[in-house]
Amino acid sequence: MEAKKLLEEGTDPAVQKRRNKMRQVENCFNAIALEWWEKERSVWTTDHANRVKQTLEREAFPVIGEMPIDKITAQDCLQVVRNIEARGALDVASRVKQRMSAVFRYAIYTGYVDGNPVDALRDVIKSRKVRHQKALDLPLLPKFLNDVDECNRLTEVTRLGLKLLVHCFVRPGELRAARWSEIDWNNAEWRIPAERMKMRETHIVPLAPQTITILIELQAKSGKFEYLFPGYHNPRTHMSENALTYAIRRRLNFDATSHGFRTVASTVLNENGFRPDIIERQLAHSERNRVRAAYNRALYLNERRDMMEWWASYLAELLRQYRDSNTK
């Protein structure tokens, strides 16, 4: 009957069938998801954009990727989540659910669908106790500083990377992907561009004299490359994601992560009377009021410079005292 009706309307049924098939392909989940991803990627870091795409391709596309997006049910989305949960990857399951939901919200805005089936999956993911990034126990900090210098199982680039991590207490990803072009030698500042920052704002790290010394040593090792910490196998890329934590745990045998040194610095600086606003600004934590954030960035820079110089001197004194006590 349908074919006859199409013929009466002057449409070839075979042509219409091909059109319907193409429309289904255009409206399938993976096509809409990639359309959403292309729209959003401009406000993300490159690493984050790649991770979003890869998780969708790996986890969601094999299950619902080729389905017309307006035919996908909550049960279909639940199957994606349950497949991931079965591996014990609860954090991944939560992120994929959030990203599927974002794709459906985009599909609603653009007229592909009328509702979001992921909304029905609220509270379906098993809970997991929050695990904070393990920070080095403060009493072990002097020994850590000494062992970084003394350990013969570290490459020089990794050794200097760990020293910079402690001195600058930036996020490990911000350190690993640092470029020499970001170092302002004249003003003794490291300016991390907004596209590499979690909060999408340019971040300034004032460089104490001790930190400049570390950078000069590092420049002799990697200055001919784009990155401060070039990849071991491919120097045109930067150091791998787990390299620093691996060095801390496997080479130096400390129960800590590279991210945990932010907690160490924050604890010491707070205990030594530095204003929380200055510490939070140097940690590049979010400022809800953007006008106030811009004002604070300018207002606090001199105080932050003083704080970073105090921190570098504090680390040097810890190391000196440790070595003195172990040579008596």
C-alpha positions as CSV (number, residue, x, y, z in Angstrom):
1,M,0.0,0.0,0.0
2,E,2.8,2.4,0.9
3,A,4.6,1.8,-2.4
4,K,1.4,2.3,-4.3
5,K,0.7,5.5,-2.6
6,L,4.2,6.7,-3.3
7,L,3.8,5.9,-7.0
8,E,0.5,7.8,-7.1
9,E,2.4,10.8,-5.7
10,G,5.0,10.5,-8.4
11,T,7.8,9.1,-6.1
12,D,9.8,6.1,-6.8
13,P,9.5,3.7,-3.8
14,A,13.1,2.5,-4.3
15,V,14.4,6.1,-4.2
16,Q,12.3,6.8,-1.1
17,K,13.7,3.7,0.6
18,R,17.2,4.9,0.0
19,R,16.3,8.4,1.3
20,N,14.8,6.9,4.5
21,K,17.9,4.8,5.0
22,M,20.2,7.8,4.6
23,R,18.0,9.8,7.0
24,Q,18.4,7.1,9.6
25,V,22.2,7.2,9.2
26,E,22.2,11.0,9.6
27,N,20.0,10.8,12.6
28,C,21.8,7.9,14.3
29,F,23.3,8.4,17.8
30,N,26.9,8.4,16.7
31,A,26.3,11.1,14.0
32,I,24.5,13.4,16.5
33,A,27.1,12.7,19.2
34,L,29.9,13.7,16.9
35,E,27.9,16.8,15.8
36,W,27.6,17.7,19.5
37,W,31.3,17.0,20.1
38,E,32.4,19.3,17.3
39,K,30.2,22.0,18.8
40,E,31.6,21.6,22.3
41,R,35.3,20.9,21.6
42,S,36.2,24.6,21.2
43,V,35.7,25.2,24.9
44,W,37.6,22.1,26.0
45,T,41.3,21.4,26.3
46,T,42.6,19.1,23.5
47,D,43.2,16.2,25.9
48,H,39.7,16.5,27.4
49,A,38.1,16.6,24.0
50,N,40.0,13.5,22.9
51,R,38.9,11.7,26.0
52,V,35.3,12.5,25.6
53,K,35.3,11.3,22.0
54,Q,37.2,8.2,22.8
55,T,34.9,7.1,25.7
56,L,31.8,7.6,23.5
57,E,33.4,5.6,20.7
58,R,34.5,2.8,22.9
59,E,31.6,2.6,25.3
60,A,28.4,4.0,23.7
61,F,28.8,3.6,20.0
62,P,29.0,-0.2,19.9
63,V,25.6,-0.5,21.7
64,I,23.5,2.5,20.5
65,G,25.7,4.2,17.9
66,E,23.9,3.0,14.8
67,M,20.4,3.4,16.2
68,P,18.2,6.3,15.1
69,I,18.5,8.7,18.1
70,D,14.7,9.1,18.3
71,K,14.3,5.3,18.8
72,I,16.7,4.9,21.6
73,T,15.1,4.0,24.9
74,A,16.2,4.3,28.6
75,Q,16.8,0.5,28.5
76,D,19.2,0.9,25.6
77,C,21.2,3.6,27.5
78,L,21.0,1.5,30.7
79,Q,22.7,-1.4,28.7
80,V,25.6,0.9,27.9
81,V,26.0,1.8,31.6
82,R,25.6,-1.8,32.8
83,N,28.3,-3.0,30.4
84,I,30.8,-0.6,31.9
85,E,29.7,-1.3,35.5
86,A,30.4,-5.0,34.8
87,R,34.1,-4.2,34.5
88,G,34.0,-2.3,37.8
89,A,34.7,1.0,36.1
90,L,32.1,3.0,38.0
91,D,33.7,6.4,37.4
92,V,33.7,5.7,33.6
93,A,30.1,4.6,33.8
94,S,29.1,7.9,35.4
95,R,31.0,10.0,32.9
96,V,29.6,8.1,29.9
97,K,26.0,8.5,31.3
98,Q,26.6,12.3,31.6
99,R,28.0,12.5,28.1
100,M,25.1,10.5,26.6
101,S,22.7,12.8,28.5
102,A,24.5,15.9,27.0
103,V,24.1,14.4,23.5
104,F,20.4,13.9,24.0
105,R,20.0,17.5,25.4
106,Y,21.7,18.7,22.2
107,A,19.4,16.5,20.1
108,I,16.4,18.1,21.8
109,Y,17.7,21.6,21.1
110,T,18.3,20.8,17.5
111,G,15.0,19.0,16.9
112,Y,16.1,15.4,16.5
113,V,14.2,14.2,19.6
114,D,11.6,15.3,22.0
115,G,13.0,13.8,25.2
116,N,16.1,12.6,27.0
117,P,15.9,8.8,27.9
118,V,19.0,9.2,30.1
119,D,16.9,11.2,32.6
120,A,15.2,8.0,33.6
121,L,18.6,6.6,34.7
122,R,19.0,8.9,37.7
123,D,20.6,7.0,40.6
124,V,21.1,3.8,38.7
125,I,24.9,3.7,38.9
126,K,26.4,2.0,41.9
127,S,28.0,4.3,44.4
128,R,31.7,4.2,45.2
129,K,33.4,5.9,48.1
130,V,35.1,9.0,46.8
131,R,38.9,8.5,46.6
132,H,40.9,11.7,46.9
133,Q,44.3,12.0,45.3
134,K,46.8,10.6,47.8
135,A,49.0,13.3,49.2
136,L,52.5,12.7,50.7
137,D,52.5,12.7,54.5
138,L,54.0,16.0,55.5
139,P,56.7,14.5,57.8
140,L,58.0,12.6,54.8
141,L,58.4,15.7,52.7
142,P,62.1,16.3,53.6
143,K,63.0,12.7,52.8
144,F,61.1,12.9,49.6
145,L,63.1,16.0,48.5
146,N,66.3,14.3,49.4
147,D,65.4,11.0,47.6
148,V,64.5,12.9,44.4
149,D,68.0,14.2,44.3
150,E,69.7,11.0,45.3
151,C,67.7,8.3,43.5
152,N,69.7,6.7,40.6
153,R,66.5,5.1,39.1
154,L,65.2,8.4,37.8
155,T,66.0,10.1,34.5
156,E,67.2,13.6,34.8
157,V,64.1,15.0,33.1
158,T,61.8,13.1,35.5
159,R,63.9,14.2,38.5
160,L,63.6,17.8,37.4
161,G,60.0,17.3,36.7
162,L,59.3,16.2,40.2
163,K,61.2,19.1,41.6
164,L,59.2,21.5,39.5
165,L,56.0,19.8,40.6
166,V,56.8,20.4,44.2
167,H,58.0,24.0,43.7
168,C,55.1,25.1,41.5
169,F,52.3,22.8,42.8
170,V,50.4,23.0,39.5
171,R,48.2,20.2,38.2
172,P,50.3,17.3,36.8
173,G,48.7,17.7,33.4
174,E,49.6,21.4,33.3
175,L,53.2,20.5,34.1
176,R,53.6,17.6,31.7
177,A,52.4,19.6,28.7
178,A,54.3,22.7,29.5
179,R,56.0,24.4,26.5
180,W,59.2,26.4,26.6
181,S,57.3,29.3,24.9
182,E,55.3,29.6,28.1
183,I,58.3,30.6,30.2
184,D,58.8,34.3,30.6
185,W,62.4,34.5,31.6
186,N,62.5,38.3,31.8
187,N,59.6,38.5,34.3
188,A,60.4,35.2,36.1
189,E,56.9,33.9,35.3
190,W,55.4,30.8,33.8
191,R,52.2,31.7,31.9
192,I,50.0,28.8,31.3
193,P,47.5,29.6,28.5
194,A,43.8,29.4,29.2
195,E,43.2,26.5,26.8
196,R,45.4,24.3,29.0
197,M,43.8,25.2,32.3
198,K,40.9,23.4,33.9
199,M,39.1,26.7,34.6
200,R,39.9,28.1,31.1
201,E,41.7,31.1,32.4
202,T,45.4,32.0,31.9
203,H,47.4,31.1,35.0
204,I,50.6,32.8,36.1
205,V,53.1,30.9,38.2
206,P,55.7,33.3,39.7
207,L,59.1,31.6,39.5
208,A,61.3,31.8,42.6
209,P,65.1,31.9,42.1
210,Q,65.4,28.2,43.1
211,T,62.7,27.4,40.5
212,I,64.5,29.3,37.8
213,T,67.6,27.2,38.6
214,I,65.7,24.0,38.1
215,L,64.4,25.3,34.8
216,I,67.9,26.2,33.6
217,E,69.0,22.7,34.4
218,L,66.1,21.3,32.5
219,Q,66.7,23.6,29.5
220,A,70.1,22.0,29.1
221,K,68.3,18.6,28.8
222,S,65.2,19.4,26.8
223,G,65.5,23.0,25.6
224,K,65.8,22.0,21.9
225,F,62.3,20.5,22.1
226,E,58.9,22.2,22.2
227,Y,58.0,20.7,25.5
228,L,59.8,21.0,28.8
229,F,59.1,17.2,29.3
230,P,59.3,15.5,25.9
231,G,58.0,12.0,25.6
232,Y,60.5,9.2,26.2
233,H,59.8,7.4,22.9
234,N,58.6,10.4,20.9
235,P,60.1,13.8,21.9
236,R,57.6,15.6,19.7
237,T,54.9,14.8,22.3
238,H,55.0,15.4,26.0
239,M,55.6,13.1,29.0
240,S,53.0,10.4,29.5
241,E,50.1,10.8,32.0
242,N,51.3,8.4,34.6
243,A,55.0,9.0,34.4
244,L,55.3,11.2,37.5
245,T,53.1,9.2,39.8
246,Y,54.9,6.0,38.6
247,A,58.2,7.6,39.5
248,I,56.9,8.6,43.0
249,R,55.5,5.2,43.8
250,R,57.7,2.7,41.9
251,R,61.0,4.4,41.8
252,L,61.0,6.4,45.0
253,N,58.6,4.1,47.0
254,F,56.4,6.8,48.4
255,D,52.6,6.2,48.8
256,A,51.5,9.4,47.0
257,T,50.3,10.7,43.7
258,S,51.7,13.6,41.6
259,H,48.5,15.5,42.1
260,G,48.8,15.2,45.9
261,F,51.5,17.8,46.1
262,R,48.9,20.5,45.7
263,T,47.4,19.4,49.0
264,V,50.9,19.4,50.6
265,A,51.6,23.0,49.5
266,S,48.1,24.2,50.5
267,T,48.4,22.7,53.9
268,V,51.8,24.2,54.7
269,L,51.0,27.6,53.3
270,N,47.7,27.8,55.3
271,E,49.5,26.7,58.4
272,N,52.1,29.4,57.9
273,G,49.6,32.3,57.8
274,F,49.2,33.0,54.1
275,R,45.8,34.3,53.2
276,P,43.5,31.7,51.8
277,D,42.5,33.9,48.8
278,I,46.2,34.0,47.7
279,I,46.7,30.3,48.1
280,E,43.5,29.5,46.2
281,R,44.4,31.9,43.4
282,Q,47.8,30.2,43.1
283,L,46.2,26.8,43.0
284,A,44.0,28.1,40.1
285,H,40.8,27.2,41.8
286,S,37.6,28.6,40.5
287,E,36.4,32.1,41.3
288,R,32.6,32.3,40.8
289,N,32.5,36.0,40.3
290,R,34.4,36.7,37.0
291,V,34.8,40.4,37.7
292,R,36.3,39.7,41.1
293,A,38.4,37.0,39.6
294,A,40.0,39.4,37.1
295,Y,40.6,41.9,39.9
296,N,42.1,39.3,42.2
297,R,44.5,38.1,39.5
298,A,46.1,41.5,39.3
299,L,45.8,42.3,43.0
300,Y,47.4,39.2,44.3
301,L,50.3,38.7,41.9
302,N,52.9,40.5,44.1
303,E,51.7,38.6,47.2
304,R,51.7,35.4,45.2
305,R,55.3,36.1,44.1
306,D,56.3,36.6,47.8
307,M,54.5,33.4,48.8
308,M,56.2,31.3,46.0
309,E,59.6,32.6,47.1
310,W,58.8,31.8,50.7
311,W,57.7,28.3,49.6
312,A,60.9,27.6,47.6
313,S,63.0,28.8,50.6
314,Y,61.0,26.6,52.9
315,L,61.7,23.5,50.7
316,A,65.4,24.3,50.6
317,E,65.5,24.7,54.4
318,L,63.7,21.4,54.9
319,L,66.2,19.6,52.7
320,R,69.2,21.3,54.4
321,Q,67.9,20.3,57.9
322,Y,67.2,16.7,56.7
323,R,70.7,16.3,55.3
324,D,72.3,17.9,58.4
325,S,70.5,15.5,60.7
326,N,71.5,12.5,58.7
327,T,75.2,13.3,58.5
328,K,75.8,13.7,62.2
